[in-house]
Every structure is written in structure tokens, then in C-alpha cells.
Amino acid sequence: MRVTMLAVGSRGDVQPYVALGLGLQRAGHDVVVATHVPFEGFVRGRGLGFRPLSGDPKAGVESEIGRAWLESGRNPAAFTYNFARLMRAYLEESLPDTWRACQGADLILSSALGFAGFHVAERLGVPFAAALLQPLTPTGAFPSIASPVNLGASLNRLSHRAARQMLWQPVRSTINRWRRENLGLPPVPLGGPFRRLDVERVPILYGYSPSVLPKPADWGAHVDVTGFWFLDRSPDWHPSPELVVFLESGPPPVSIGFGSMVPRDPAGLAEVAVAALRRAGRRGVLISGWGDLKPSDLPDDVCLVPEIPHDWLFPRMAATVHHGGAGTTAAGLRAGVPAVVTPFFADQPFWARRVKELGVGTPSIPLRKVTTERLATAIRTATSDDLMRLRAAALGQRVREENGVTRAVAVIEQLGGG
């Protein structure tokens, strides 16, 4: 079976699909990952097929529109407005790429932002499944990623429908014009394609752990919570000698990094991080990431590293401080160490709240509220609360015992006929 996977977003968004692709490849299937050109070496280096999608996500979040989007926080109007500005420009370039990438596919899998694959699958007459990292199926069990609090069953369901529309309405006119002019398909109704997902019971695979967020009783059999899709570091990767010496020279440090998030003042945020570590009395590993976090003065008890495999680093930490992205959150939970989450926007506050609800992390500190004292207090709690540490270790053990890729491959094989 030839499977095309549409993976749109940052490196952390793409990595789980590479893990899933490798699982499908091991099962004997031909896999193509369609994603952004900057990730071509990453995909091909793992031995998977690659098809290019236009757009550079790093350049996007570094732009003024991208920064405004990152800073929208829980403001639905600002989030939707800036998301629309980004996605319209991206779709104009990438929709033809999506069509080309899916030619010859026997099955199309799509991430949330790669949902153009749904329309291509309709035109080609091939099976489609949504492969998602965040819950978008309406349920009364918990609120949507756009809601700051649990609203009760009825309003929780409504919040999920609202979150779906926040994804659909900004791109509706662009998608419908493309369907009409390029695919020869009728426009999708005002409510979007999600009604069809529900009515036709289109398969949905969620790549997160049921130990972290169990499947609700009101989701149908077409929805499967498979477990996380973890991609471990490349066998030829090795840490720098400087980092190894640093880790061996004292007690486990605290890692601080914000992945693909690009704050307006990365140097200032780095200064706050270093000062918070000092005030909390902890050593630290500062991960520069896309934001290029670099304090003006790096003390001896803080080690600065670029991007680094989380599956290697996190288990060696006393606690992790991160932005709450789906992939980073998964890696932290798997490592079994407490977390301090400083969410920026989108689904990050949702995962931050879930970490707190599970008792494996502190209350979150939204980016706009991060101060030296608040961060230091959270770090002290995460590194000194024995019960939190035990709960984190126990959850990490459960997550490590799951195999989300194996489960997802079994489901996908049923969709494609084996």
C-alpha cells in the first residue's frame, strides 16, 4: 500500500508523522511524507519518501504576522484573524503541491493543518484518515483546545465545534475556490467538512496517549486514541562532550526551551530563564531553539545547547520547562519528570492544563505572565515536590509501555485493506 502523509507545521509537528511513517514502512508499505522543504533532509535521512510542500514554517513564525499569531494567546478573534492571514498565503502556494504529492496514493493521512488532503482524497476516490495530535472531535468529557476551562458536557461539545470553525472559516473561501476551479468539486457548505467527518464516520487517529487523555465514551468506533508516535534519536547522534561533562559535574539540571516558538524578545526571555534558575538554586540546560535564546551572560551552572533530542535529554533532567507543544509535552511525560509549562497559544494551554490535572506539573505560566519570581517558584515546586515526582515517574512508565505507532499501523492497515 502506498501511503501519503501530509504533515504541516514545525519540526515538532512533523516528527510524529515520520515515526508513524517508519512504522508503516516496517510493515511493508510505501510511505511518502509531504512536508516543507526545510525538512527534506530530515525525512529522507530516515529513509522515507519525500514530496515538497511550499512554505517555511520558521520564516512564517518569525514574520510580523507570525509573531502576532504566536502572541494571540487565548484571544479567539486575534488567533483567527492572524491564522487566516498566514494560512491564505500558505494555501495559495501549497495546494498545487498537495495535489501532486497525493498522486498514486492508495491512502491519504493528514495532520490538522494538512487537511487539504481530505479534498484531494475525495477527488481521487481513495481512502482518507485524519491523523491528529490534538483532540478536535466534539465531546462532553473535556473542553476544546480553545477553551480555558471545563464548561460542562453541553458547552464542552459546543467549544469543540467552535474550535473546528476557527480552523475552517479562515480558509473556507480559498479551499472552495480551489475545489471548484482545480478539483472540479462542489464547494463545501458553510459549516465545513467536519459534519461529513462525523456523519460518514471518517477514521480519525489521535497520536497521544490514552494514559494522558483517555478516549471519551461519546466518541465512536471510528475514532482511535493510539498512543504517542515517538521518533527516537538517530543512532549516529551523540551529545557534545561539553554537555556530557556538564551533566556529570553536578546534580540533574532543569531544561528550559520553547521549541519553535519565537518570542519578540528572546534575549530577554533567556535572561529571565537564567535568573529564575539562579533564584531557584538549580543548574540548567537552556535550549536555544528557533527563538535563538541566548543570554548576554551565561553562568557556569547553565549549559546552552541548540536543538537536541528530547528522548536523550529529558530523562536526565530534574524537571523540564517548555511551551506545551504536543510533541514536547509528550516527550516530557514519557521521560517521567515534572514539568513547568509556559504556553504561548493554540493547543499549548490545553496540554499545560492537562499536565497540571494529572499532577505531573505545576500550574502553567502563560508567556505574557512569565517573570523571574514566578518561574523560579514553579521550578522550586517541580524539583522539590516528592509526590509530583512520583506521579510523573509512574505516568512516564505507563507511556513507555504503550506503542502508539504499532497500534496506529494496525488501524491504518484496516483502512487500506492490509
C-alpha positions as CSV (number, residue, x, y, z in Angstrom):
1,M,0.0,0.0,0.0
2,R,1.3,3.5,-0.9
3,V,0.5,6.0,1.9
4,T,0.9,9.7,1.5
5,M,1.1,11.6,4.8
6,L,0.6,15.4,4.8
7,A,2.5,16.9,7.7
8,V,2.3,20.7,8.0
9,G,3.9,22.7,10.7
10,S,7.1,22.9,12.7
11,R,9.7,20.2,13.2
12,G,7.9,19.1,16.3
13,D,4.7,18.8,14.3
14,V,6.4,16.8,11.5
15,Q,8.4,14.4,13.7
16,P,5.5,12.2,14.9
17,Y,4.5,11.6,11.3
18,V,8.0,10.4,10.4
19,A,7.7,8.0,13.3
20,L,4.4,6.7,12.0
21,G,5.8,6.6,8.5
22,L,8.7,4.4,9.7
23,G,6.2,2.1,11.4
24,L,4.2,1.7,8.2
25,Q,7.4,1.2,6.2
26,R,8.5,-1.6,8.6
27,A,5.1,-3.2,8.0
28,G,5.9,-3.3,4.2
29,H,4.2,-0.2,3.0
30,D,5.5,2.5,0.7
31,V,5.4,5.8,2.5
32,V,5.7,9.4,1.3
33,V,5.8,12.3,3.7
34,A,4.7,15.5,2.1
35,T,6.0,18.4,4.2
36,H,8.0,21.6,3.9
37,V,11.3,21.8,2.0
38,P,13.4,22.6,5.1
39,F,12.6,19.2,6.5
40,E,13.5,17.2,3.3
41,G,16.9,16.1,4.8
42,F,15.2,15.0,8.0
43,V,12.6,12.9,6.2
44,R,14.9,11.4,3.6
45,G,17.6,10.8,6.2
46,R,15.2,8.4,7.9
47,G,14.7,6.5,4.7
48,L,11.2,7.8,3.8
49,G,9.9,9.2,0.6
50,F,9.5,13.0,0.4
51,R,7.3,15.4,-1.5
52,P,7.6,19.1,-1.1
53,L,5.0,21.5,0.3
54,S,5.6,25.2,-0.1
55,G,6.2,27.3,2.9
56,D,8.9,27.7,5.5
57,P,7.3,27.5,9.0
58,K,10.3,29.1,10.7
59,A,10.1,32.1,8.4
60,G,6.3,32.2,9.0
61,V,6.5,32.5,12.8
62,E,9.4,35.0,12.6
63,S,7.3,37.3,10.4
64,E,5.2,40.1,11.9
65,I,2.0,38.2,11.2
66,G,3.5,35.0,12.7
67,R,4.6,36.8,15.8
68,A,1.1,38.3,16.2
69,W,-0.3,34.8,15.8
70,L,2.0,33.5,18.5
71,E,1.1,36.3,20.8
72,S,-2.7,35.8,20.3
73,G,-2.8,33.6,23.4
74,R,-6.4,32.8,24.3
75,N,-7.9,35.6,22.2
76,P,-10.0,33.8,19.7
77,A,-10.5,36.8,17.5
78,A,-6.8,37.6,17.3
79,F,-5.9,33.9,16.8
80,T,-8.4,33.5,13.9
81,Y,-7.5,36.8,12.2
82,N,-3.8,36.2,12.2
83,F,-4.2,32.5,11.4
84,A,-6.3,33.5,8.4
85,R,-3.6,35.9,7.1
86,L,-0.9,33.2,7.4
87,M,-2.9,30.3,6.0
88,R,-4.4,32.1,3.0
89,A,-0.9,32.9,1.7
90,Y,0.4,29.4,2.5
91,L,-2.5,27.7,0.8
92,E,-2.2,29.6,-2.4
93,E,1.3,28.2,-2.8
94,S,0.8,24.7,-1.2
95,L,-2.5,23.5,-2.7
96,P,-1.0,22.5,-6.0
97,D,1.9,20.8,-4.1
98,T,-0.7,18.8,-2.1
99,W,-2.4,17.6,-5.3
100,R,1.0,16.5,-6.8
101,A,2.1,14.8,-3.6
102,C,-1.0,12.6,-3.4
103,Q,-0.9,11.3,-6.9
104,G,-0.7,7.5,-6.8
105,A,-1.6,7.2,-3.2
106,D,-3.8,4.3,-2.0
107,L,-4.4,6.1,1.3
108,I,-4.0,9.7,2.4
109,L,-3.3,10.7,6.0
110,S,-3.4,14.3,7.1
111,S,-2.4,16.4,10.0
112,A,-4.8,19.1,11.2
113,L,-3.1,21.8,9.1
114,G,-2.7,19.5,6.1
115,F,-6.4,19.0,5.8
116,A,-6.4,19.8,2.0
117,G,-5.7,16.1,1.7
118,F,-9.3,15.4,2.6
119,H,-10.4,17.2,-0.6
120,V,-7.7,15.5,-2.8
121,A,-8.8,12.1,-1.5
122,E,-12.4,13.0,-2.5
123,R,-11.3,13.9,-6.0
124,L,-9.0,10.8,-6.4
125,G,-11.5,8.4,-4.8
126,V,-9.1,7.0,-2.3
127,P,-9.5,6.4,1.4
128,F,-8.7,9.3,3.8
129,A,-8.0,9.4,7.5
130,A,-7.2,12.3,9.8
131,A,-4.0,11.7,11.9
132,L,-4.1,14.3,14.6
133,L,-2.0,15.3,17.6
134,Q,-4.7,17.4,19.3
135,P,-8.4,16.4,20.1
136,L,-10.8,18.0,17.6
137,T,-13.7,15.6,17.9
138,P,-16.6,17.0,19.9
139,T,-17.1,15.5,23.3
140,G,-18.7,16.4,26.6
141,A,-15.8,14.9,28.6
142,F,-13.5,17.9,28.2
143,P,-13.4,21.3,26.5
144,S,-11.7,22.1,23.3
145,I,-8.2,23.3,22.9
146,A,-9.6,26.8,22.5
147,S,-11.4,26.8,25.9
148,P,-9.6,27.9,29.1
149,V,-11.9,25.9,31.5
150,N,-14.2,22.9,31.6
151,L,-17.6,24.2,30.7
152,G,-19.8,21.1,31.4
153,A,-20.9,18.5,28.9
154,S,-23.1,20.6,26.6
155,L,-20.8,23.6,26.4
156,N,-17.8,21.4,26.1
157,R,-19.3,19.9,22.9
158,L,-20.1,23.4,21.6
159,S,-16.5,24.5,22.3
160,H,-15.1,21.7,20.1
161,R,-17.4,22.8,17.3
162,A,-16.2,26.4,17.7
163,A,-12.6,25.3,17.6
164,R,-13.2,23.4,14.3
165,Q,-14.7,26.6,12.8
166,M,-11.7,28.6,13.9
167,L,-9.7,26.3,11.7
168,W,-12.2,26.2,8.8
169,Q,-13.7,29.7,8.3
170,P,-10.3,31.5,7.7
171,V,-9.6,29.1,4.8
172,R,-13.1,28.4,3.5
173,S,-13.1,30.7,0.5
174,T,-9.6,29.7,-0.6
175,I,-10.4,26.0,-0.3
176,N,-13.8,26.2,-2.0
177,R,-12.3,28.2,-4.9
178,W,-9.6,25.5,-5.3
179,R,-12.2,22.7,-5.2
180,R,-14.3,24.4,-7.9
181,E,-11.5,25.6,-10.2
182,N,-8.9,22.9,-9.8
183,L,-10.6,19.7,-8.5
184,G,-13.9,20.1,-10.2
185,L,-15.8,19.5,-6.9
186,P,-18.7,21.5,-5.5
187,P,-18.0,23.9,-2.6
188,V,-18.1,22.6,1.0
189,P,-21.1,24.1,2.9
190,L,-20.6,26.9,5.3
191,G,-20.2,24.6,8.3
192,G,-17.1,23.0,6.7
193,P,-16.1,19.4,6.1
194,F,-16.4,18.4,9.8
195,R,-20.0,17.4,9.5
196,R,-19.0,14.9,6.9
197,L,-16.3,13.6,9.2
198,D,-18.9,12.9,11.8
199,V,-21.8,11.6,9.6
200,E,-19.6,9.4,7.4
201,R,-17.5,8.3,10.4
202,V,-14.3,9.2,8.6
203,P,-11.4,7.5,10.5
204,I,-9.6,9.6,13.0
205,L,-6.3,8.6,14.7
206,Y,-5.1,10.6,17.7
207,G,-1.4,10.3,18.3
208,Y,-1.4,10.9,22.0
209,S,-1.5,8.5,25.0
210,P,-4.8,7.2,26.5
211,S,-3.0,7.4,29.8
212,V,-2.7,11.2,29.3
213,L,-6.2,11.8,27.8
214,P,-8.5,8.8,27.7
215,K,-10.9,8.2,24.8
216,P,-14.3,9.7,25.8
217,A,-17.3,7.4,25.9
218,D,-19.1,9.6,23.4
219,W,-16.6,9.1,20.6
220,G,-17.4,6.4,18.1
221,A,-15.5,3.4,17.0
222,H,-14.1,5.3,14.0
223,V,-12.0,7.4,16.5
224,D,-8.9,5.7,17.9
225,V,-6.6,7.1,20.6
226,T,-3.5,5.1,19.6
227,G,-0.8,6.4,21.9
228,F,2.1,8.8,21.1
229,W,4.0,8.4,17.9
230,F,7.6,8.7,19.2
231,L,10.6,9.0,17.0
232,D,13.8,8.3,18.9
233,R,17.0,10.0,18.1
234,S,19.1,8.8,15.2
235,P,21.6,6.1,16.1
236,D,24.5,8.2,14.9
237,W,23.6,11.2,17.1
238,H,25.9,11.9,20.0
239,P,25.8,14.7,22.6
240,S,28.6,17.2,22.7
241,P,31.5,16.4,25.1
242,E,30.8,19.8,26.8
243,L,27.2,18.8,27.6
244,V,28.3,15.4,28.9
245,V,30.9,16.9,31.2
246,F,28.3,19.5,32.4
247,L,25.7,16.8,33.2
248,E,28.3,14.7,35.1
249,S,29.6,17.6,37.1
250,G,26.6,18.1,39.4
251,P,23.0,17.2,40.2
252,P,20.4,16.8,37.4
253,P,19.6,20.2,36.0
254,V,16.4,21.8,34.7
255,S,16.0,22.1,31.0
256,I,14.4,25.3,29.6
257,G,13.4,25.6,25.9
258,F,10.5,26.7,23.8
259,G,10.9,24.8,20.6
260,S,9.6,26.5,17.5
261,M,8.2,29.4,19.4
262,V,9.8,32.8,18.6
263,P,9.2,35.4,21.3
264,R,9.6,39.1,20.4
265,D,12.4,39.4,23.0
266,P,14.3,36.1,23.0
267,A,17.3,37.6,24.8
268,G,15.1,39.0,27.5
269,L,13.3,35.7,28.0
270,A,16.7,33.9,28.2
271,E,17.8,36.4,30.9
272,V,14.6,35.6,32.9
273,A,15.2,31.9,32.5
274,V,18.8,32.1,33.8
275,A,17.8,34.4,36.6
276,A,14.9,32.0,37.6
277,L,17.3,29.1,37.7
278,R,19.7,31.1,39.9
279,R,16.9,32.1,42.3
280,A,15.6,28.5,42.5
281,G,19.1,27.3,43.2
282,R,19.2,24.9,40.2
283,R,21.6,24.2,37.4
284,G,20.1,24.4,33.9
285,V,20.3,23.4,30.3
286,L,19.0,26.2,28.1
287,I,17.8,25.0,24.6
288,S,18.1,27.9,22.2
289,G,15.6,26.6,19.6
290,W,14.0,28.6,16.8
291,G,13.8,31.6,19.2
292,D,17.6,31.6,19.5
293,L,17.5,32.1,23.3
294,K,20.9,33.4,24.3
295,P,21.5,35.3,27.5
296,S,24.2,38.0,27.4
297,D,25.9,36.4,30.3
298,L,26.0,32.6,30.6
299,P,26.9,31.4,34.1
300,D,28.9,28.2,34.6
301,D,25.9,26.4,36.0
302,V,23.9,26.8,32.8
303,C,24.7,25.0,29.6
304,L,23.5,26.4,26.3
305,V,22.6,23.9,23.5
306,P,20.9,24.2,20.2
307,E,18.1,21.8,19.2
308,I,18.6,18.4,21.0
309,P,16.8,15.1,21.0
310,H,14.3,15.2,23.9
311,D,14.3,11.5,24.3
312,W,18.0,11.7,25.3
313,L,17.9,15.0,27.3
314,F,14.7,14.9,29.3
315,P,15.2,11.7,31.3
316,R,18.5,13.3,32.6
317,M,16.6,16.3,33.9
318,A,15.2,17.1,37.4
319,A,12.3,18.9,35.6
320,T,11.5,20.5,32.2
321,V,10.3,24.0,31.4
322,H,8.7,24.2,27.9
323,H,6.0,25.8,25.8
324,G,3.5,22.9,25.9
325,G,3.7,21.9,22.2
326,A,2.1,18.4,21.6
327,G,5.5,16.8,20.8
328,T,7.5,18.4,23.6
329,T,4.8,17.6,26.1
330,A,4.7,14.0,25.0
331,A,8.5,13.7,25.4
332,G,8.4,15.2,28.8
333,L,5.6,12.9,30.0
334,R,7.5,9.9,28.6
335,A,10.6,10.9,30.4
336,G,8.7,10.8,33.7
337,V,9.9,14.1,35.1
338,P,7.8,17.0,36.4
339,A,7.0,19.9,34.0
340,V,6.6,23.7,34.1
341,V,4.6,24.7,31.0
342,T,4.7,28.3,29.7
343,P,2.2,28.1,26.9
344,F,2.1,30.6,24.0
345,F,-1.1,29.9,22.1
346,A,-3.2,27.3,20.2
347,D,-3.3,23.8,21.9
348,Q,-0.4,24.6,24.3
349,P,-2.7,25.9,27.1
350,F,-4.8,22.7,26.7
351,W,-1.7,20.5,27.3
352,A,-0.5,22.7,30.1
353,R,-3.8,22.3,31.9
354,R,-3.7,18.5,31.3
355,V,-0.2,18.3,32.8
356,K,-1.5,20.1,35.9
357,E,-4.6,18.0,36.1
358,L,-2.5,14.8,36.0
359,G,-0.5,16.1,38.9
360,V,2.8,15.9,37.0
361,G,3.5,19.6,36.6
362,T,2.9,23.0,38.2
363,P,0.1,25.4,37.3
364,S,1.1,26.9,33.9
365,I,2.6,30.3,33.4
366,P,1.4,31.9,30.2
367,L,4.2,33.6,28.3
368,R,2.8,37.1,28.9
369,K,2.9,36.4,32.7
370,V,6.4,34.9,32.9
371,T,8.6,36.7,35.4
372,T,11.8,35.6,37.2
373,E,10.0,35.1,40.5
374,R,7.1,33.2,39.0
375,L,9.3,30.9,37.0
376,A,11.7,30.4,40.0
377,T,8.8,29.4,42.2
378,A,7.5,26.9,39.7
379,I,10.9,25.4,39.2
380,R,11.4,25.1,43.0
381,T,8.0,23.3,43.2
382,A,8.7,21.0,40.3
383,T,12.0,19.9,41.7
384,S,11.0,19.5,45.3
385,D,7.5,18.1,45.3
386,D,8.1,14.4,46.0
387,L,4.5,13.4,45.2
388,M,4.6,15.2,41.9
389,R,7.9,13.5,41.1
390,L,6.4,10.0,41.9
391,R,3.3,10.7,39.8
392,A,5.4,11.9,36.9
393,A,7.6,8.7,37.1
394,A,4.5,6.5,37.2
395,L,2.9,8.2,34.2
396,G,6.2,8.0,32.3
397,Q,6.3,4.3,32.9
398,R,2.8,3.8,31.6
399,V,3.5,5.9,28.5
400,R,6.7,4.0,27.8
401,E,4.8,0.7,27.9
402,E,2.5,1.8,25.1
403,N,3.3,1.6,21.5
404,G,1.2,4.1,19.6
405,V,2.9,3.5,16.3
406,T,2.1,-0.2,16.3
407,R,-1.5,0.5,17.2
408,A,-1.8,3.2,14.5
409,V,-0.3,1.0,11.8
410,A,-2.8,-1.8,12.7
411,V,-5.7,0.7,12.3
412,I,-4.3,2.1,9.1
413,E,-3.9,-1.3,7.5
414,Q,-7.6,-2.0,8.1
415,L,-8.4,1.2,6.3
416,G,-6.3,0.4,3.3
417,G,-7.2,-3.3,3.1
418,G,-4.0,-4.6,4.7
